[in-house]
């Protein structure tokens, strides 16, 4: 486990957060704009038509309880899982990244001879408690959403353990108590923190991948349905832009790719953005203030396209990083380096933020 050598987990955490936010917004828009688009797997579709499913439905009807559509339940589950992932995953990885930044060896922990002690970042305990309650509630709802139901429960429970250790040490270093006990408590608690994080890291990765896979499926279903119904609205173009932006990001994060192909994809992305302009003008004329959000979104599309082209040109033209730029690569300052994956990722994050605010 080495955060100081490439900070892979830090970057992965950011990426997953973006994906999660997109899916959350996508589900909101889908509920507003269309009928249920179909199930994600056979286990999700068969329950309502099975004998058990019918008994549950009839029981609820007899008690005058509302019978939820399976798609609504799936959306509720995903909303909960994604919101909690967003609240917990990045802060946990970010705190450990901060911790590792001043330690010579994360495995060994503090020696007491460190010249600089930054401590850790705290993680809100209320977020952990709320998410434990919410995830345990939705995980048992039917239809089942496999494998995310089981992964989510394990994820939030391991999150609780590592956050507990993070916050104890954060307080210790924030109060500079290490100056009074020669790092004794810091050394003792380090072992517990490392054990909790070592258990958390694999399920964080597993959870991230599960969300990403579901995200791709659900976004594509929404876009296909809107295209089929001829709903080339602002909502459609916004989601299509996000969908294509993710593809571009995944391609240009690598050190080798077809530059001409990706540049064409960026151009197509910007063409989609231009297609929204007449629709935004219609909102202005009707007095609908939602145009403000769309204009802000388009500004971020431009910023993202520029960052993508900077990345493409650096790789295509084999432009080396300067010694000063190399100092920022792999860390939280990478976003300042033109043509770096970190700058592209930051622009993508901002694009997702704008999408979700609309």
N, C-alpha and C positions, 0 to 999 in steps of 0.2 A: 504494500500500500504506500504509494509515493505521490503525494500531491505536488511535490516540487519538480517533478519530471514530466511536464506536459499538462498537468491538471485536467486529465481526461474526464474525471467524474464531475468536475466543476462545469465543464462545457456541456456534458451530457445532461446535467440537471437543467441548465438553461434551455436547451433544446426541447426537453420534455415539457417544460413549463409552457413554451410557446404552443406546442401541439395541443396541450390540454386546454388552453384558453380558446383556441380556435374551435375545438369541438364543443365547448360549453356554449359559445355564441351560436354555433351552427345549430345546435339543438333548439335554442330559443327561437331562432328564425323559422326553423322547420315547423314548430308547433303553431306559429302564427300564420304561415303561408300555405301549408299543405296538409293533406290527410296523411295518416300513417303510411310510411313508404315501404313497409315490409320488415321482416325480421332479419336478424343478423345470423342466426344459426337455427338448426332444426330444433335444438333444445328449447329455444325461445318461442317457437311457433306452435309446438305441439301441445303445450300445457292447457291452453284455453279450450281445445277441442277434445282433450282426454277426459275420461270419466271423473278423475280427481278434479280437473279444472272446472268441469261443469257443476260438480257438487259445490265447489267453493263459490261459483258464480250464483247458483240458485240460493245458497245459504245467505249470501249478501243481499240478494234481491228480497228474500223473505224478511230480512231484518231492516229493509229499506236503506241499506248501506250502498253508497255509490260503487259501481263496478268499473274499475279503471281499465282502459284499453292497454293491452300488453306493451304497445309502443310507448305509451306514456310512462309506464313503470320503468322500462328500459332507460328512457330519457332521465327519469328521476334518479335512477341509480348512477348513471354516468355523470350527471350534474354533481352529485355528492362525491363520487370518487375523484373527479377531476378537480373540484374546488378544494378538496382536502389535500390532494397532491400538490396543488399550487401553493397552498398555505404552509406545507411542511417540508417538501423536498428541497427546494432551493435554499431556504434558511439553514437547514441541517448541513448540506454540503458546503454552503458558504461559510458556516461557522468553523467546520473542520479545515477548510482551506485557509482561513484566517489563522487558526491554531498552528497549522503546519508551516506557515510562512515564517515563523520566528524560531522554530525548532530545527536543530541540525538533523535530527533523526526522529521521525514521527513514531516509529516503532518503539524506540527507547524512551521517548518523552523528554521532559525538562531535566537538565543537569544541575540547574542552579547557578550556572556560569554564563547564562545568556546575557548579552549586552543590551538587547532590546526585548521587551516583553509586551506583546500586543494583547494577549489573552484570547478570548473567543467572542463571537456574537451570540447574544441570547436568542432564544426561540420562544415565542409566546406560548405559555402553558395552556391558556384558554383555547387556543387553536387546536391543541392536541386533545384536550378533554371534549370539546365540541365534536371533533371529527371521530373520536372513538364512539361517541353516542350515535352519531348520524350513520356511520358506516355499519355498525352492528345492526342498526335498524333496517337499512335498505338491503343489506346482504342476504337476508332471509326472505325477502319479498320474491314472489313469483310473477313472471317467469324468471328462471335462473339465468344469469349472465356469466357464462363460464368462458375462460378461467378467472375473470376479473373479480368475481365475488370473493373467492377464497384468497386470492392474492391481496385484495384490498384489506381484508381483516388482518392478515399477517403483517401487512405493511404498516397499518396504523398502530398495531400493538408494539412492533419493533421501533416505530417512530417514538412512541411514548417513552420507551426505555432509554433511547439515546438522548432525547431532549432532556430528560431528567438529569443525566450526567453532564450534558452541556451546560445547563443553567447553574448547576452547583459550581462548576469550575469558572464559569463566566463571572459569577459574583465574587469568587475568591480572587481572581486576577483583577477585576474592576476595583475592588477595595484594596488592592495591593497587599493582601495578607501574606503573600509569599515573602515579604520583607521581614515578617515577624517569626516565621517558622522554618526559614531556610528551604522553602519549597517542599516541605514535608507532605503537606496535604496535596499539593499539586502532583507530586510523584505518586502518591497513593491513589488519587482519583484518576490519574492518567490511565492506569491499567483498566479501570472499570469503563472509562470512556472508550478506550480502544476496543475493548471486548464488545460493547454495545454497538459501536459503529461498524465493526467487522461483520456483525450479524445483520445489520441494517443494509449495508451497501449492496449485497446481491439482490435482495428483494426490491430495493429501489430501482435497480436496473430492470428487473423482471416486470415491475409495475409500469415503468416507463415504456417498455416495448409493447405491453398489452394495450396501453392507452393509444399508442401510436397506430397500432394495427386497427383498432376500432375506429380511430379518427379517420383514417383513410377510407374505410368502408362506408361510414355514415356520410361523410362529405360527398363522396361520389354518388351515393344514392340520392341525396338531396339535389345535386346538380343535374343528374340524369332526369329526375322527375320534373324539375323546373323546365329543362329543355324540351321534354316531351310535351308539356302543357303550354309551351310557348311563353313562359313567364321570364322573359329576358329583362328583368327589372333591375333596379339598383341593388337589391338584395342578391340577385343572381350574380351580377358582375362582381360585387364585393367578395362573395364566396369563391367565385372562379379565380379571382386575383390571388386570394389567399392560397388556394389549392395549387396554383401554378408557382407561386412564390416559394412554397415549400419544396417543390420539385427542383427548382433552380438552386436553392440553398443546398440541398442534398448533393447535387452534382458538383458544385464548385467548391465545396468544402474539401474535396480531394485535391491532390497535387497534380493529377493528370485527368484531363477531360477534353471533350471536343469543343474548343472555344467557339467555333463558328455556330455550332448547334445551340449552345447555351446563349450566345448573343441573340440568335433568332428568337429564342424563348423569352428573353428579356424584352425584345421589341414587341412580341405578341402580348406580353403582359402590359406594356405601356399602351398598346392599341386598345386593350380592354378598358383601361382607365379612361382613355379618350372617349370611348363609347358611352361612358356615364355622363358626360358633360351636358348633352341635351336633356337628360332626365333630371339632372340637378337643377337646370334652369327652370324646368316645369315646377319643381318644388318651390323655387324662389317666387315664381309668378303667383303660385297659389297661397303664398304666405306660410308655407310649412317650414318651420325653423330647423327641421332635421337636416336641411341642406348643409348646415354648418358642420355637422359631423362628417358628412361625405366629403366636403372640401378638405377637411383636416386629414381624412383618410387618404385622399389623392395626393396631398403633399408628402405624406409618408411613403406612398407608392413610389414617387419620384426619388425620394431619398434612398429607398431600398434598391431601386433600379441602378442608381448611381454607385452604391456600394457594391452591387453585384458586378457591374462593369469594371470597377476598379480591381476587384478580385480576378476577374477573367483576364484582364490585360496584364496583371502582374505575373500570372502563371503562363499565359500565352507568350509574353515577351521575355520571360525568364529574368525578371527584374529582381535582383537579390535584395534582401533586407539589409539596411545599414546596421552598424553596431548599436546605435541608439534604439533602433526599432527592435532588434533582437532582445534587448533588455525587457521589453514589454510583452514579447510573445510568450504565451502559456500562462499569463497571469491576468489579473483583473484590469490591467491597463492595455490589453491587446486591442481593445476597440478603438484606440487612438492611432493605430497603424493602418494606413491606407493599403487596401488589397489583402488584408489579413482575414482569416476566417472569423476572428473575434469581432472585427468591425462589421462584417456582413451579419453576424449573429445579432449584434446589438440593433442594427437597422431592422432586422426581421422581427425582433422582440417588439420594437416600437410600432411596427406595422400591425402586429397582432393586437397590441394594446388599443390602437385606434379602431380596429375592426370591432373589438368587444365593447367599446364605448358608444358605438353607434346605436 
